[in-house]
C-alpha cells in the first residue's frame, strides 16, 4: 500500500454558490475531508489583457492520490474555461489531524 501523502488543493470559483456546489461534491465523493471558502481579489492576465475579479478560493484538504479525480470533478462543475486547480503536497502536520484526514477520504 502506498504511503499516504496529504495535499491541499486550491480551486477558484466566480461566486459563493458555485464554490459551495464544488465543495459539496468533493465532500460527498470523499475527495476532500474539509473545504474552506475565502473571498479574494484576483489580478491576472487573460486573453492578453489584465483583468481583476472577486472570486472565491476553495482550500480542499485531500490526498495527492485523489488529485486527478478532484480535478475532473472541478472541471465538470466549474463555469470557468480554465479553472485554477493546484495541488500543494503537505510536508508535515499534526499526526492526529493527518490521521483524521486520511480516514475521511476515499482512498
Backbone as CSV, one residue per row, in Angstrom:
resi,resn,N_x,N_y,N_z,CA_x,CA_y,CA_z,C_x,C_y,C_z
1,UNK,0.842,-1.182,0.000,0.000,0.000,0.000,0.889,1.248,0.000
2,UNK,0.623,2.202,-0.928,1.443,3.410,-0.967,1.256,4.250,0.297
3,UNK,2.305,4.967,0.641,2.260,5.842,1.805,1.295,6.994,1.548
4,UNK,0.519,7.353,2.543,-0.430,8.458,2.440,0.313,9.782,2.301
5,UNK,-0.029,10.556,1.275,0.542,11.885,1.062,-0.602,12.890,1.095
6,UNK,-0.701,13.615,2.205,-1.722,14.650,2.310,-1.433,15.760,1.313
7,UNK,-2.494,16.437,0.878,-2.347,17.534,-0.077,-3.414,18.583,0.184
8,UNK,-3.075,19.804,-0.146,-4.033,20.903,-0.149,-4.266,21.244,-1.616
9,UNK,-5.523,21.315,-2.005,-5.862,21.639,-3.388,-6.559,22.991,-3.392
10,UNK,-5.988,23.940,-4.133,-6.531,25.291,-4.236,-7.325,25.422,-5.525
11,UNK,-8.559,25.882,-5.385,-9.501,25.976,-6.503,-10.141,27.357,-6.436
12,UNK,-10.433,27.955,-7.584,-11.184,29.210,-7.564,-12.509,29.043,-8.293
13,UNK,-13.485,29.823,-7.823,-14.817,29.852,-8.424,-15.265,31.309,-8.499
14,UNK,-16.167,31.626,-9.435,-16.567,33.016,-9.613,-17.499,33.552,-8.520
15,UNK,-18.136,32.659,-7.774,-19.073,33.113,-6.740,-19.248,32.030,-5.678
16,UNK,-19.866,32.417,-4.573,-20.017,31.517,-3.426,-20.881,30.302,-3.771
17,UNK,-21.956,30.504,-4.521,-22.856,29.386,-4.847,-22.112,28.305,-5.630
18,UNK,-21.347,28.707,-6.643,-20.602,27.713,-7.430,-19.516,27.064,-6.575
19,UNK,-18.857,27.854,-5.748,-17.823,27.304,-4.865,-18.417,26.245,-3.940
20,UNK,-19.582,26.526,-3.372,-20.212,25.563,-2.464,-20.696,24.320,-3.196
21,UNK,-21.132,24.468,-4.432,-21.515,23.296,-5.238,-20.302,22.395,-5.447
22,UNK,-19.178,22.997,-5.794,-17.936,22.229,-5.983,-17.506,21.607,-4.658
23,UNK,-17.497,22.387,-3.605,-17.077,21.884,-2.297,-17.925,20.721,-1.817
24,UNK,-19.249,20.843,-1.946,-20.134,19.743,-1.523,-19.860,18.474,-2.326
25,UNK,-19.650,18.632,-3.631,-19.364,17.458,-4.473,-18.073,16.774,-4.023
26,UNK,-17.049,17.560,-3.721,-15.786,16.973,-3.262,-15.975,16.233,-1.939
27,UNK,-16.758,16.802,-1.048,-17.017,16.146,0.242,-17.876,14.896,0.074
28,UNK,-18.931,14.989,-0.720,-19.820,13.837,-0.928,-19.091,12.668,-1.587
29,UNK,-18.157,12.979,-2.495,-17.393,11.918,-3.165,-16.176,11.484,-2.340
30,UNK,-16.006,12.100,-1.182,-14.889,11.830,-0.281,-13.535,12.077,-0.958
31,UNK,-13.527,13.100,-1.816,-12.285,13.544,-2.440,-11.612,14.596,-1.571
32,UNK,-12.347,15.148,-0.630,-11.830,16.108,0.347,-12.460,15.789,1.695
33,UNK,-11.697,16.032,2.753,-12.209,15.835,4.110,-12.733,17.138,4.680
34,UNK,-12.269,18.255,4.131,-12.651,19.582,4.610,-12.457,20.543,3.447
35,UNK,-13.386,21.490,3.306,-13.256,22.532,2.285,-13.510,23.870,2.966
36,UNK,-12.610,24.801,2.748,-12.755,26.157,3.280,-12.974,27.120,2.127
37,UNK,-13.710,28.208,2.402,-14.058,29.198,1.383,-13.591,30.582,1.832
38,UNK,-12.934,31.309,0.921,-12.468,32.668,1.206,-12.759,33.558,0.010
39,UNK,-13.238,34.758,0.266,-13.406,35.743,-0.790,-12.042,36.397,-1.049
40,UNK,-11.651,36.447,-2.316,-10.353,37.015,-2.687,-10.513,37.946,-3.890
41,UNK,-9.565,38.849,-4.062,-9.463,39.663,-5.269,-8.297,39.117,-6.083
42,UNK,-8.545,38.853,-7.350,-7.512,38.277,-8.217,-7.203,39.209,-9.382
43,UNK,-5.931,39.488,-9.585,-5.439,40.162,-10.790,-4.751,39.097,-11.626
44,UNK,-5.035,39.070,-12.914,-4.458,38.028,-13.771,-4.488,38.469,-15.221
45,UNK,-3.723,37.789,-16.035,-3.711,38.058,-17.468,-4.575,37.003,-18.152
46,UNK,-5.521,37.447,-18.960,-6.406,36.529,-19.679,-6.611,37.078,-21.079
47,UNK,-6.381,36.251,-22.081,-6.511,36.646,-23.491,-5.734,37.932,-23.789
48,UNK,-4.542,38.029,-23.204,-3.659,39.146,-23.475,-3.947,40.421,-22.709
49,UNK,-4.980,40.421,-21.881,-5.321,41.631,-21.146,-5.250,41.427,-19.645
50,UNK,-5.049,42.522,-18.937,-5.015,42.489,-17.477,-6.444,42.531,-16.952
51,UNK,-6.772,41.610,-16.063,-8.129,41.501,-15.522,-8.097,41.539,-14.007
52,UNK,-9.208,41.906,-13.405,-9.376,41.869,-11.946,-10.786,41.381,-11.667
53,UNK,-10.880,40.405,-10.776,-12.172,39.865,-10.368,-12.154,39.525,-8.891
54,UNK,-13.327,39.539,-8.304,-13.518,38.983,-6.976,-13.905,37.525,-7.185
55,UNK,-13.251,36.634,-6.468,-13.506,35.202,-6.610,-13.631,34.572,-5.225
56,UNK,-14.014,33.322,-5.233,-13.991,32.514,-4.019,-12.897,31.475,-4.187
57,UNK,-11.982,31.415,-3.203,-10.940,30.388,-3.218,-11.385,29.257,-2.305
58,UNK,-11.370,28.065,-2.840,-11.628,26.862,-2.060,-10.291,26.255,-1.696
59,UNK,-10.137,25.901,-0.450,-8.963,25.170,0.017,-9.479,23.806,0.443
60,UNK,-9.162,22.792,-0.334,-9.644,21.437,-0.062,-8.520,20.612,0.537
61,UNK,-8.786,20.000,1.691,-7.816,19.114,2.328,-8.052,17.720,1.773
62,UNK,-7.030,17.140,1.166,-7.200,15.902,0.415,-5.921,15.069,0.461
63,UNK,-5.754,14.246,-0.568,-4.568,13.399,-0.724,-4.058,13.537,-2.151
64,UNK,-2.758,13.442,-2.306,-2.164,13.559,-3.636,-2.747,12.529,-4.604
65,UNK,-3.032,11.347,-4.111,-3.557,10.282,-4.969,-4.964,10.573,-5.490
66,UNK,-5.657,11.544,-4.903,-7.016,11.892,-5.333,-7.051,13.119,-6.240
67,UNK,-5.883,13.650,-6.580,-5.851,14.893,-7.352,-6.535,14.765,-8.711
68,UNK,-6.264,13.721,-9.461,-6.856,13.595,-10.806,-8.378,13.533,-10.731
69,UNK,-8.920,12.762,-9.784,-10.376,12.681,-9.626,-10.952,14.020,-9.181
70,UNK,-10.229,14.701,-8.309,-10.676,16.018,-7.841,-10.709,17.006,-8.998
71,UNK,-9.662,17.035,-9.787,-9.596,17.948,-10.930,-10.727,17.668,-11.919
72,UNK,-11.020,16.409,-12.150,-12.105,16.039,-13.069,-13.445,16.541,-12.543
73,UNK,-13.680,16.392,-11.262,-14.927,16.857,-10.650,-15.030,18.373,-10.741
74,UNK,-13.948,19.065,-10.438,-13.954,20.535,-10.505,-14.241,20.999,-11.929
75,UNK,-13.567,20.420,-12.898,-13.777,20.822,-14.298,-15.224,20.599,-14.721
76,UNK,-15.846,19.523,-14.255,-17.234,19.223,-14.616,-18.218,20.235,-14.025
77,UNK,-17.872,20.830,-12.878,-18.789,21.732,-12.181,-18.458,23.212,-12.339
78,UNK,-17.276,23.521,-12.819,-16.833,24.911,-12.917,-17.359,25.586,-14.175
79,UNK,-17.735,26.848,-14.033,-18.150,27.628,-15.203,-16.950,28.297,-15.887
80,UNK,-15.768,28.213,-15.267,-14.567,28.797,-15.866,-14.071,27.960,-17.043
81,UNK,-13.523,28.646,-18.058,-12.871,27.950,-19.172,-11.607,27.234,-18.696
82,UNK,-10.922,27.851,-17.734,-9.642,27.338,-17.258,-9.586,27.521,-15.730
83,UNK,-10.278,26.663,-14.979,-10.308,26.850,-13.526,-8.953,26.588,-12.881
84,UNK,-8.671,27.365,-11.832,-7.458,27.095,-11.048,-7.686,25.809,-10.257
85,UNK,-6.804,24.851,-10.447,-6.812,23.606,-9.671,-5.339,23.283,-9.417
86,UNK,-4.850,23.657,-8.252,-3.438,23.480,-7.924,-3.291,22.593,-6.701
87,UNK,-2.418,21.611,-6.785,-2.164,20.736,-5.647,-0.847,21.114,-4.982
88,UNK,-0.899,21.275,-3.669,0.293,21.532,-2.874,0.484,20.361,-1.920
89,UNK,1.524,19.562,-2.094,1.763,18.457,-1.165,2.009,18.993,0.245
90,UNK,1.496,18.300,1.230,1.699,18.671,2.630,2.935,17.935,3.127
91,UNK,3.912,18.688,3.612,5.182,18.108,4.055,5.175,17.702,5.522
92,UNK,4.184,18.125,6.254,4.111,17.785,7.667,2.812,18.280,8.244
93,UNK,2.603,17.947,9.492,1.390,18.393,10.160,1.150,17.583,11.413
94,UNK,0.129,17.950,12.128,-0.262,17.246,13.335,-0.632,15.802,12.988
95,UNK,-0.052,14.851,13.675,-0.339,13.436,13.396,-1.813,13.128,13.569
96,UNK,-2.436,13.714,14.594,-3.862,13.476,14.812,-4.692,13.994,13.638
97,UNK,-4.366,15.201,13.165,-5.105,15.773,12.038,-4.892,14.942,10.779
98,UNK,-3.665,14.557,10.491,-3.379,13.778,9.282,-4.052,12.409,9.333
99,UNK,-4.117,11.806,10.516,-4.830,10.525,10.675,-6.319,10.718,10.385
100,UNK,-6.896,11.793,10.963,-8.311,12.094,10.711,-8.547,12.313,9.219
101,UNK,-7.678,13.109,8.596,-7.807,13.416,7.176,-7.834,12.138,6.350
102,UNK,-6.895,11.265,6.574,-6.784,10.023,5.817,-8.039,9.167,5.967
103,UNK,-8.599,9.112,7.161,-9.794,8.277,7.414,-11.030,8.788,6.699
104,UNK,-11.071,10.087,6.383,-12.252,10.670,5.751,-12.296,10.495,4.247
105,UNK,-11.182,10.148,3.639,-11.058,10.142,2.190,-11.311,8.767,1.581
106,UNK,-11.733,8.781,0.317,-12.000,7.557,-0.443,-10.696,7.067,-1.053
107,UNK,-9.850,6.505,-0.209,-8.538,6.026,-0.672,-8.570,4.537,-0.962
